[in-house]
């Protein structure tokens, strides 16, 4: 028997199969693009979910304020969010800080409450005002809104107690009695 020479053409040479560097980079790029699309869609869905939640909470607060007005004859006169919560819990009358012992008109388990304030889905207090300052309020209703996703808010009320909606900072504000 002849010894097999490794340099001999009769020897079986196996081909090495695999991916080239260019193919691997192409696959990584495709995965990165798809991940970006999925993450972006997830963020948009999360943001629109927060907007829907804010609208639902504002509708519930608006209904609670109407119930409060039926019970006490007027909306709570304040621009302090903590005083608003006290009123909706039946602990504050419409025109003063005098403690009352009334019935709650809002179900607090449905809201996020921190520091005695009702918070919107972006963890900022809802903005409320009614007949503050005392003179010159011609708005027939209350002002209640969320500063929206960007948190920007030009909180100044126009004469008569109407919210400033034309300001660029207020473009994404979500109002209880407008949307």
C-alpha positions in Angstrom: 0.0 0.0 0.0 1.2 3.5 -0.9 1.3 6.2 1.7 -1.2 9.0 1.0 0.5 12.3 0.3 -1.4 15.2 1.7 -0.4 17.3 -1.3 -1.7 14.7 -3.6 -4.7 15.8 -5.8 -6.4 12.5 -5.1 -7.1 13.5 -1.5 -10.6 14.7 -0.7 -10.7 18.4 0.2 -13.9 19.6 1.9 -15.1 23.1 1.2 -15.7 25.4 4.2 -19.2 26.8 4.1 -20.4 29.8 6.1 -21.4 33.4 5.9 -19.3 36.2 4.6 -18.8 39.3 6.6 -20.9 41.3 4.2 -23.8 38.8 4.6 -23.6 39.1 8.4 -23.6 42.9 8.2 -26.6 42.9 5.9 -28.6 40.6 8.3 -27.7 42.8 11.3 -28.8 45.9 9.4 -32.1 44.3 8.5 -32.7 43.3 12.1 -31.8 46.9 13.3 -34.3 48.5 10.8 -37.1 46.1 11.8 -36.4 46.7 15.5 -36.6 50.4 15.0 -40.0 50.1 13.2 -41.4 47.8 16.0 -40.1 50.1 18.8 -41.5 53.2 17.1 -44.9 51.6 16.6 -44.9 50.6 20.2 -44.2 54.1 21.4 -46.9 55.5 19.2 -49.4 53.0 20.5 -48.4 53.7 24.1 -48.8 57.5 23.6 -52.2 57.1 21.9 -53.3 54.9 24.8 -52.3 57.6 27.3 -54.3 60.2 25.3 -57.3 57.9 25.3 -56.9 57.3 29.1 -56.6 61.1 29.7 -59.8 61.7 27.7 -61.7 59.0 29.6 -60.5 60.3 33.0 -61.4 63.9 32.0 -64.9 62.7 31.0 -65.3 61.0 34.4 -64.1 64.1 36.2 -66.4 66.3 34.1 -69.3 64.0 35.1 -68.3 64.1 38.7 -68.2 67.9 38.6 -71.7 67.9 37.1 -72.9 65.7 39.9 -71.2 67.9 42.4 -73.0 70.9 41.0 -76.3 69.1 41.2 -75.6 68.3 44.9 -74.2 71.6 46.0 -75.6 74.2 43.5 -72.2 75.1 42.0 -68.9 73.8 40.9 -65.9 74.0 43.4 -64.5 77.5 43.2 -60.8 77.0 43.1 -57.7 76.8 40.9 -56.0 74.4 43.3 -56.0 70.8 42.2 -55.8 69.5 45.8 -58.9 71.6 46.7 -60.6 70.1 43.7 -60.0 66.5 44.9 -61.2 67.5 48.4 -64.4 68.8 46.9 -65.0 65.7 44.7 -64.4 63.6 47.8 -67.2 65.5 49.6 -64.9 67.3 52.0 -65.1 70.9 50.7 -68.1 73.1 49.7 -68.3 75.1 46.5 -67.4 78.5 47.7 -65.1 78.1 50.7 -62.5 75.9 52.4 -65.1 75.1 55.1 -65.1 71.4 55.7 -68.2 69.5 54.9 -69.2 65.9 55.3 -70.7 65.0 52.0 -70.7 62.1 49.7 -67.8 61.5 47.3 -68.8 62.0 43.6 -65.6 60.4 42.2 -64.3 56.9 42.4 -60.6 57.4 43.4 -59.6 53.9 42.5 -59.9 54.8 38.8 -57.3 57.6 39.1 -53.7 58.1 40.0 -53.5 60.3 43.1 -50.3 61.7 44.5 -49.9 64.4 47.0 -53.6 65.0 47.1 -53.8 65.7 43.4 -55.3 63.8 40.5 -52.6 63.0 38.0 -52.9 62.6 34.3 -51.3 59.6 32.5 -48.0 61.6 32.2 -47.9 61.9 36.0 -48.7 65.7 36.0 -51.7 67.2 37.8 -54.9 67.9 35.9 -55.4 71.7 35.6 -58.7 73.0 37.1 -60.2 76.4 37.5 -63.6 77.9 38.3 -64.5 81.4 39.3 -60.9 82.3 40.2 -60.1 85.1 40.5 -63.5 86.0 42.0 -64.4 88.9 39.7 -65.1 88.8 36.0 -65.7 85.1 35.4 -68.1 84.9 32.5 -67.3 81.3 31.4 -70.5 79.3 32.0 -68.5 76.3 33.0 -65.3 75.1 34.5 -61.8 74.8 33.0 -60.4 71.3 33.3 -57.6 69.8 31.2 -54.4 67.8 30.9 -51.2 69.5 29.7 -50.9 66.6 27.3 -47.9 64.5 26.2 -45.4 67.4 26.0 -46.3 68.9 29.3 -46.2 72.3 27.8 -48.9 74.6 29.2 -49.5 78.3 29.0 -51.9 78.2 32.0 -53.0 81.8 31.7 -56.8 82.2 31.5 -58.2 84.7 29.0 -60.6 87.4 30.3 -63.8 85.8 31.5 -62.1 82.6 32.6 -61.7 81.0 29.2 -58.6 78.8 28.6 -55.9 80.0 26.3 -56.0 77.4 23.5 -54.2 79.3 20.7 -50.8 79.3 22.4 -48.3 76.9 20.8 -47.6 75.5 24.2 -51.2 74.4 24.5 -51.6 72.6 21.1 -51.7 69.1 22.6 -53.7 70.0 25.8 -56.7 67.7 26.3 -59.7 69.5 27.6 -62.6 68.0 29.5 -65.3 70.0 27.8 -63.8 70.4 24.3 -62.8 66.9 23.0 
